[in-house]
Amino acid sequence: MRLTCLFLLLFSVSAPQLLRAQSFTPAKDAAALQKKIIEASTKISTIQCDFLQEKNMSMLSDKAISKGKFYFKKDSRVRLEYLTPVKNLIVMNSGKMLMKDDKKTQQMDMHRSKVFQQLNNIIVGSINGSLFNGKDFTFSLSESSNQVRVELKPLSKMLKNFLSTIVLVIDKKDFTAAKIEMNEASGDNTILTFSSKQINAAVDDALFTVK
C-alpha cells in the first residue's frame, strides 16, 4: 500500500492564495494563538476551494504539478478531486472511503484499518483544530506579522516511517490554513497551496455520496 500517495490525495485544507516567502520567529504567546486557531475552526461548517499540489521527488528533476478542487462539510465529510494532469476522486464520509480513477472504483471501511483512521484524523483535524489536542503529533508555533507557522512532528511509529514533519501556514486574518508542506522521511516533499476559498457556502450533500 502506498501510504504516501494516500496522504497526498487526502491531506488538504483551505487557503486564499499562493504565498510569498515569510520570515517567522517563535510565537510570543503560543497558547493565545492556538486558542484563536481552534476558535476559528469551530465556526467552519463548509469549505470549498481550488488547490495546487507541487511534488518534489529525488528521482525526478522537475516538480510534479497537480490541480483540483477540495470540499469539506462538517463534521467529517470530505471530497477531493484531482483534475489535472490526471483525474482522481476521493470521498470520505461516515467511516467509508471511495477512491476512483479512470480505470477502477474502490470502496473501503476506514474503521477496519488503523492507517485509514489515521488519515481521516489528520485531514479532519487540520480543519477542526483537533490536531493540537491529539496524541499523534507534537507541535511548535512561530509567527510573522500576518501568518502563523505550525510545525507538527509525528509520534506514532507508523507515521514516522514516511513523514518527518508537516508544516501548516495559517493566515491571521481568518486563522485558516494557507499552505501545507509535507516532508517525508525519504527527503521528498509535497507543498499544497489553495485559491478561490469559500467558507460556509452551500455545498451539496450529494458530493459526499460513497457508492
N, C-alpha and C positions, 0 to 999 in steps of 0.2 A: 504494500500500500504506500503510495507516495504522499506522506503527510504534508510535506512542504507544499505540494501543489494544492492540496485541500485548503491550507492556510491562505495561500494566495487568492483562492476563489472566495473564501469565506470572511476574511477579516477586513471589514470596511466600515467607515463611519462618514458623516457628512463634513463638507468643508466648502469655503466660499471661493477659493481661487488658488492658482499656483503661487508658491511662496518665494519671496526674496530671502536671501540669507539673513539670519538673525544672530545677534550676539546675546547669549544667555549667561546669567550669573545665578548663584544659589538663591532660592526664594527667601525673601525677608520674613515672610510669615506663611510657612508651608501649610499649616493647619487651616488658616483662613482661605487660602487658595483651593485646597481640597474641598472645603465646605461649599465654596461658590460653584465649583465644577459639579458636585453632586446635586446641589440645589437646582442648577440649570437643567440637569439631566432629568429630574423628576417632572419637569414641565413639557418634556418632549413626548408627544403621542405618535407622531409620524415623521418620517424623513424620506425625501426623495431627492436624488442628485445624480449628476454625471460624474464619472471618475476616469482618471488616467493612471495606469499602472506602468512603472518602469522596473524591469527586472535586470539586475546586473549579475552575470554569471562568469566565473573564471574561464569556462570553456568557450565563451563567446566574446568576440571582440566588440560587438555592438550591443547596445541595450535592446532588450525585447520589450516592445511597447504594445499595450492593450488598452482598449477603451470600452466603456459600458455604462450601465445605469444601475443604481442601487436604490432599494426600497426597504423601509423598516416600518412596522406598525406594532405598537405596544400590545402585549407585553414582550413577546419574543418572536414575532413573525418577521422573516427576512426573505427578500428576493434579490438576487444578484445576477445581472445579465451582462455577459461579455459579448460585445457586438462586433468588434474588430480586433485583430485580423481574422479571428475565427469566432463563431458563436457558441457560447456555453451558457447554461442556465442552472442555478442552484436556488432551491426554495427550502426554507426551514420553517416548520410550523407544528406546534404541539408535540414535540419529540420525534417528528418524522422529517426526513430529508429526501428531496428529489434532486437528482443530478441528470442533466440532459445535454447531449451534444447532437451533431448531425448524424451520428451512427446509432446511438442507443440511449435508452432511458433507464435509470436505476432508482429504486426507492429503498430507503434504509430506515430502520428503527434506531434512533440515536441512543435510546435507553439501554440497548444491548451492547454498546461499545463505549468504554471509557474515553477512547480517542474522540469520538463524535460528541460526547458530552462535554469534553474539554473545549472542543471547537465552538460549540454552542455557547458555553460560558464566556469565552473570550469575545466573540462578536457582540453578544448582548451586553456583556459587562463593559465594553468600550463605549457603549451608548448610554447605559443607565448608571454608570459610575461604580458598579459593584466590583470592578477590578481592584479598587482601592481597599475593599473590605475582605477580599478573598485570601486564601492561603496558598495560592499558586504562584504569586509574584511578590518580590519586594519592589519598592518604587522610590524614586527621588524626584524632587521638583526643582526646576530652575525657571527663570523668567527674563523677559526683555520688557520693553515699555508697553508692548501691545500683545504679547503672546506668553504662553506657559509651555514649558517643555517637561514632559513626564517620561522618565526612563524606567521601564519595567524589566526586571531580571527574573527569569523563571526559577522556581524552586523544585518542581517535580522532575524526576529523572527522565520521564517521557519527553517533556518539553525541552529539557537541556540537551537532549540528543540531537536536536536540529535547530533550536533557536537560542542565541546568546542574549539578545536584548530585543525589546520592542520599544520604539520611541513614538510618543504621541505629541504633536504640536497643536496647542489649543489657543484659539483666539479669545482674548479677554473681553471683547465686545459682547459676545454671547456665550462664551465658555463651551463652545462645541469644537470638536477636533478639526484641524485644518490640514493635517498631514500625518501619515503613518509611515514609519520606517521599520521594516522587519529585518534584523541582522541574523543570519543563520550561522550555526556552528562551523559550517564549511568555509565561511568567508564571503559567500554570496549574500546579496541583499535585495530587497524589494521596497520601492517607495510608491505610496499611493497618495495622489492629490485629487481634489474634487472641485466641481464647479456647479453653478445653477442650483444651489441649495434651496430647498423649500422645506420649512419646518411647520408641522401641524396643518398642512394642506390635506385635502381629501385624498385618500388612497383606497382604491377598490379592493375589497376582501378577496376577490377572485384572483388577484395577482399572487396570492399565497396558497392557492389550492395545490395539494400534493396528491396526484393521481396519475 
